[in-house]
């Protein structure tokens, strides 16, 4: 089995990233399949300690920062995140290096007999198990796992971490996780394990904090609540005030790990924040005009994107390139973004969840600037770059950002 054959094998299973599940129901989401698969593989996730991170916004950045700090502390660190920007192998990293094509194929081949014994196993469950097996095979000292969707029923929730982490919670995936902040926080808080410490990030909604602290109290899980962003005099490689909030969460995670005997020096903490890499999150390409990529796909992240744009040195009133999955709050996101741009180019990915450009354009009916529809992402970015007098802002779904980034990289070569 070569890499492409292994990838095709994994992709044949039910993929709720590409097409949404109608309901957050046991036939789609539960832990029993994951537990069975891992048991058949010898429970590789129990071979190393870990950090487990859920939330609506910032969980990927927080995971990347945490892994960077641990790596700078001299550890061999596994990092599992989702979805990927361009290449599936981005999801499974050891100390910043993607799983190789050969190792991916070998891991899938070795796991295949176990996979085929688990009825209705899904793509994400297999991907998660691959990461857990690979980290065990590589002998990592510690692993950082980012939740895919929700928390309580997510495939990653089989781990018992040294610390659970809940980043900022806002409304997203309401059709699956609930219509209220309390319901969504309840699902995210499902990763809080009995008597395992939990770090709770700055929360934009008090209802989320109330729900999470209540869960922690019920499960006798000592909570640490972040109350302020990291100080401005500390260097962080990722731009934006929200990244200082995420970094403050990482600081508390580090303190909890230290209390459990994990050696992390202050120098490793500062170096990890200063050197972290997390592409596609307010990533600026200094072209003429400059192009900014940011995966803002819900109202809260759109608001944070606007704030970061205003605070940055990027010329204002950019041409916006935007595409979204149809299950997102597109109207609210565009209400936030459109007042800050000169023109908009709507585009889409090839995923079935993607909103067609003609439907996206209906949300800009009252927009004063020019509106364009371009179905190919590279062509959409090229058009925006051609007509912009200031800058280009590309935002929306992560697959869109990934495709746009591949095109932008050709302009910088």
N, C-alpha and C positions, 0 to 999 in steps of 0.2 A: 504494500500500500504506500503510494507516494503522497505528498502533501495535498495536492488537488483532490485526489481520491478520498483522502481522510476528511477534507473540508466538505466535499459533496455528501459524504456519508453522514456527517453531523447535520448538515443543512436539510436533509430529507425529513427530519423530525419536526413536529409542530413548533412553529416559530411565532410567538406572540409579540416579538419586536416588530416583525414585518406586517402582521395583521393582528388587530386587537382581539382579545377574548371578549365575548359578549358579557360575561359575568365573572366576578372573582369567585369562582366556584371550585369545589374539590376536584372535579374532573379536569380542570385546567391548572389549579394552584393548590398544592398541598406538599407536605414534607415526606410522606410515606414512600413515594417513588425514589426520592433522593436518598433517604435513609437506606432503602433496600440496595440501591446501586452502590453506595459507598460501603455498605457491609459486604457485598460481593467482592469489592476491591480491597477489602482488608482495612477499611476505615482510615484512609490516608490522612484525612483532616485532623486526626487526633495525634499526629506525629510531631506537631510543632504548636507553639502558642500563637495567638492571633489577636488582631483588633478588628472589630466589626462595626461598619458605618452605614447608617441609614439617614434619610432626610429627603426633602423635596429639592432644595438647592444647596450647592456647595459640597455635597458628599464626595463627588469625584475629586474636586480640588483638595478637600480635607484629606482624602485617602492618599493623594499624590504627595502632599506635604508631609504627612505622617511617615510614609515610606521613605521619603528623601531624608528626613531627620534620622530615622533608624539606620539607614544605609550609611550616613555620615558618622554614626556612632560605631561603625565597624561591623555591622551585622549583615548577614546574607538575608535579603528581604524579598519575600514574595508579595506581589501586588496584583490583585484581580479587580478589574473595573469593567463597566459596560455602559452603553454600547461602544463600539470602536469607531474611530473616525474613518479610517481607510482599510486597514488590514486587521483581520480577526486576531492575529498574533499580538496586537497591542494589548489585548485584554489580559494576557498572562505574561507577566514580567518577573524576572528575578534580578534584583539590584539594578534596575533600569534597562535590562536587556530582554527583548521579546523572546518568547519561546521560539526555537528554530523550527524551520519547516520539517526537518528530519525528526526532531523530538516530538513535534506535534503529531506527525504521522505514526511514530512508534507508540506514543501514548494511546492514541485512538485504537490502533491495532490491538494492543494489549488489553484494552478495556472492552473491546467489541463483544466478547462472549458475555460479559456481565451486563452490558447495555441491552443486549437482545433478550435478556431474561426479565426485564422490567417493562411491564405492559404500560403503554401510553406515556412513556418517558418523553420529555420535551427537549428541544434544542438547547434552551438555557440551562436546564438541569445537567445535560451532558457537558456543556461548556464549563459549568461551575465545577463539576466532578473532574474534568480534565485539569483544571487549574490546581485543585486540591491534590491530585495524584502527582502532578508535575512538581509541585512544591516539595512533596515528600521525597520524590526521587532525587531532587536537587539538594536535599538536606538543608532547607532554609532554617535560619534561626528563629524567624518570626514571619508571619504573613499578615497582610492587610486586605480585608475583603470589603468591597463596596456592594451594598444591596442593589439588586436590579430593579425591582418594583415592590413598593410597599415595605414589607419587613416581616410581618408575622408569618406569612405563607411563602416568602421568597426562598429560593433554593439555597441561598447562603446561610439561612437561619438554622442549619444543623450544627453550626460551630458553637463551642462554649469559649468565648474569648476572655482575655485578661481584662478587657474593658469594652463596653458597648458605647457607641457614639451616635447621637442624634443631632444632625445639623438643622438648619432653618426649615420650618415647615410652612407651606402655603398650599393653596388649592391647585391640584394637578391630578390627572387620572381620576377625576371625580366619579366617572362611570364605574370604576372598579373599586376605589378605596373609600368612597363616601362623599356626601355633598357638603359636610361641615368640617371645620378645622378639627373639632374634637374627634370625629370619626377617622379622619386621615391620621391624626396624631396617634390614635389608638392602634392603627395598623403599623405605623412606623415604630411605635413603642413596643411592638411585639417582639423586637429583637432583644429587649431588656431581659436578661436571665436572672433567676433567683440568686441573690447574694453576690452578683457580679457588679462591680462599680459601673456607673453610667455617667458619661459627660454629655450635658445638654447645652447646645450652642445658644447664642442669642436668638430669641424667637420674635418674629414680627407680630405674632398674635398671642395674647396672654392665655387664650383658651388652650393653645398647644402646650405651653409650659405647665399649666394646671393639670392637664391630662397626663403628661409625661411624668411629672413629679408624683402624681397619684399612683401610676403604675409602678414606679420605682419604690415607693413606700410599701405598696402591697407585696412586692416581691423581695423586700428587704435588700434592695440594691442601692448601695450608697450613692446618692447623686451629687455631681458637681455641676453647678449652673454657671455658665459664662455670663459675665455682667458688663463687659466692655471690650471693644476691639483692641488689638495689639497696638502698642505705642507707635507713633509715626517715625520714631528714630530707628526702628528696626527694619532692616532691608528685607523685602519680600520680592521674589522674582515675578510674581503674578500681580497684575495691576488691579486697582479698584478698592474702595473702602470695604466692600463685602469680602475681599480676600483677607483683609486685616481681621475681620470677624472670624473667618475660617481659621486663620493663624492663631487667634486667641483660643479657639477650640483645641487646636493641636497642642498648644502650650499646656492646657489642662490635661490632655491625654498623656503627654509626656510626664507630667507630675504623678499621675496615677500609675503609670508604668514603673516609674522610679520607686514608688512605694512598694511595688511588688518585686523589686530586686533587679529590674532591667536597668543597666548602666547606660545613661545618656548624659553626656557632659553638656554644659551650657554652650560650649563651642560647637558641638554637633548640632544642637538645636538651631543656632543662628546660621550655621553653614547650610543646613538642610533647607531652611526657608529661602535663603539667598540663591540657592542653586536649583530649586525644584523646576521641573519641566512639565507643563500640562498644556499641550497644543490646543488651539481652537477656542481658548478662553481669553477674550480681549487680546488677541495676538495681532500685533501690528507689523505689516510688511511695508518697509520704507521705500515704496515706489513713487512714481510721479504720475498721478496723485497717489497718496498712501491708501492701502487697503487694510481694513480691520475685520477680523473674523471673530465671532462670538456666538456661542450656542445658547442664545436666549430664546426659550420656547414656551414660557408662561409669563403672566403679567408681572410677577415679582422679579423675575430675572430680567425682563424688559426694562423695568424701572431702574434696576441696578446698572444695566448697560447704559442707559441714558445718563445716569449720574457719573459713571466712569468716563463716558465720552466727553461730557462737559468739563470734567476735571483734568482730562488728558491734554496733550499737545497736538492732538489730531485736529486738523481744520474742520470747523463746524459745517452744518447743513450738507452732509454727505448724500450721495445717491445710495439709496437702500436697495439691497438685493435680499429678497425674503421668500422663504418657502416654509411650509408647516405640514405636520400631520393633521388629518381632519378631526382628530379627537381632542385638539387643543383649543384654548379660549382665544381664537384668532382675533375676534373683534376687540377684546380688551388689550391684547398685545399691540395691535396696530393703532389703537387710540393713543397709546403711550408713545409709540415710535414715530408716527407720521408727522406730528408737529415739529420734529427735530431734523427732518430730512427735506431735501429739495425735490427729489424725484424718487420713484420706486420702480424696481424691476421685479416682477413676480416670477418665480420659477418653481420647480418641483423635482423631487427624486423619483426613481422608478418604483418605489415601494407602493403597494396597494393602499397603504394608510395615507399616502400623500394627498393633499388637497390640490385639485387641478388649478392651473393658473387662472382660468376664466372665472372660477368660483372665488379665488382669492381676490381678484380685481373688484368684485362686488363690494368688498369691505372698504374700498378706497373711493367710493362713489362721490364723496364730498371733499376729496383731497384736492388742494389747489394746484399741486405740481403735476408733472407729466407721469403717466402710468404706462408701463410696458409689460408685455407678457412674453416670456421666452422659456420654452420647455426644457432646454438643455442648460445645465448649470454653468458649464464653462462659457457658453455663449452669453448667458445672462451676466456673468461677472465681466466678461470682455466688453459688453455693451455699456455697463455701468462705468467701467474704467474709461471708456472712450468719451462719454458725455459729461462726466463729472468735472467741475471746475475746482473742487476742493478735496474731497476724499470719497472713499467707497466704504460702506458698512454692509457686511454680509452677515445675516443672522437668521435664526430659525432652528430647524431640526439638526441634530448631530450628523446624520448621514449627508445632509446638504452641506454642512460646514466641511466635512471630510472631502467631498468631491470638489468644493470650491478651493480648498487648500491645495489639492493636487494640481489644479490649474494655476493657481497663484505661484506655486513653486516653480513652474515652467517659466514664469516671467522674471524670476530672480536668478535663474541659472546663467 
